[in-house]
Amino acid sequence: MRLALIGYGNVGRAFARLLERKRAAFPFRICGIHTARHGTAIDPKGLPIDPPFGPAAPSIGEFLDEVKAAVAIEITPLQPATGEPAISHIRAAFARGVHVVTANKGPVAHAYHLLDAEARAAGVQFRFESTVMDGAPVYNMVRNNLPGVGVLGFTGVLNSTTKIVVEAMCDGRSLREGVALARRLGIAETDASYDIDGWDSAAKACALANVLMDARVAPASVEPKGIGRLTTRRVQELAAKGKTVRVVSRAERTSSGVTIQVKAETLECTDLLAAPQGSSNLLLLHTDLMGTIGVVSIQPGVEQTAYGVLSDLTDIARAE
Ligand SMILES: NC(=O)c1ccc[n+]([C@@H]2O[C@H](COP(=O)([O-])OP(=O)(O)OC[C@H]3O[C@@H](n4cnc5c(N)ncnc54)[C@H](OP(=O)(O)O)[C@@H]3O)[C@@H](O)[C@H]2O)c1
């Protein structure tokens, strides 16, 4: 199955490495890669992990026309204010009858219902497991394993970078040093202020609410409160009292619709929501038939995001 990658940064490269490792088991071939500054690489026979980039294709449409892929993988940076240009990339793929897998939560946070309808009209699939909790199954778990279950709300600690920053501050380092550490691990957003100020968490919460709760929400309505004003001293004072800080995302169905709150909360270290360390994440789904059930991902890295992409692809390939 031919693949076209739009974006080839941390996730794209981890995905290419994963395919290389599992080549015997999965019949996928990366035939095109399009980036912002590195240019475009196309080879119908399949590209190596470090492809020879040539000049950038004039447009996404022309790139997709040349690659003739069955699936486009959209892995450009998050733009929490608009979801673009990823939304346009996805539409360009649908317009050509190409399935889409994305790890970019922007399109799901901004335009899930529209894109889902457009994918159905085009007879293609739109999948996005890696947008929240990296590769840990959340959307697929609800879709495949919880038939008839209504999601009434959720509580999540969904952003890895802020946890790494808080831990670094607890060890006496600065917020900036913590961000540099998350960047080295390949898990910070391209613009890490989206992590620090809560926009990544807001986009994830909106994506979850739109898909699992049939909400019509977008990040701008969330007004997230992140950890931008937190100091090393404050984190150490809290630690001395057995407390810590986590950016917590909460969603609830009310009579006026789904409300979402994203804010840095001071928690007892013994609180379940304080338990995820480092890049670990936790999501609790509050449901009508199954009470509260959770998904935990312990120290995921970009390899797990790549796996989420692969799991979506496998589903698409099975249905073909
Ligand atoms: N990293 C993680 O752990 C993780 C986890 C879950 C989800 N995600 C999501 O996955 C996506 C990718 O993350 P990443 O860490 O791989 O980002 P990244 O390392 O910054 O890479 C982004 C890639 O997108 C390319 N790009 C930027 N604008 C583009 C455009 N307009 N058209 C085509 N290509 C464009 C860049 O091109 P150049 O190479 O030329 O700059 C680069 O190759 C993001 O949406 C992120 O939120 C990431």
The ligand as a Gaussian input file, in Angstrom:
#p B3LYP/6-31G(d) Opt

LIG

0 1
 N        6.184000      14.371000      18.753000
 C        5.261000      13.703000      19.454000
 O        5.560000      13.012000      20.432000
 C        3.806000      13.755000      19.025000
 C        2.872000      12.962000      19.706000
 C        1.528000      12.972000      19.282000
 C        1.155000      13.801000      18.236000
 N        2.088000      14.596000      17.622000
 C        1.647000      15.470000      16.530000
 O        2.275000      15.034000      15.308000
 C        2.521000      16.169000      14.472000
 C        3.995000      16.173000      14.066000
 O        4.807000      16.286000      15.223000
 P        6.389000      16.245000      15.095000
 O        6.900000      16.166000      16.481000
 O        6.794000      15.224000      14.094000
 O        6.683000      17.718000      14.493000
 P        8.064000      18.250000      13.889000
 O        9.200000      17.406000      14.351000
 O        8.105000      19.718000      14.134000
 O        7.900000      18.014000      12.294000
 C        6.942000      18.703000      11.550000
 C        7.132000      18.375000      10.076000
 O        6.110000      19.039000       9.330000
 C        6.699000      19.720000       8.233000
 N        5.845000      20.853000       7.876000
 C        5.609000      21.982000       8.584000
 N        4.708000      22.758000       7.931000
 C        4.403000      22.085000       6.781000
 C        3.577000      22.376000       5.663000
 N        2.847000      23.495000       5.607000
 N        3.525000      21.476000       4.656000
 C        4.254000      20.332000       4.684000
 N        5.058000      20.002000       5.720000
 C        5.126000      20.882000       6.749000
 C        8.070000      20.119000       8.709000
 O        8.893000      20.390000       7.589000
 P       10.482000      20.694000       7.744000
 O       11.096000      19.356000       8.112000
 O       10.921000      21.088000       6.377000
 O       10.583000      21.720000       8.799000
 C        8.467000      18.846000       9.490000
 O        8.963000      17.881000       8.586000
 C        2.081000      17.405000      15.258000
 O        0.806000      17.800000      14.847000
 C        2.053000      16.931000      16.697000
 O        1.096000      17.613000      17.483000
 C        3.392000      14.587000      17.978000

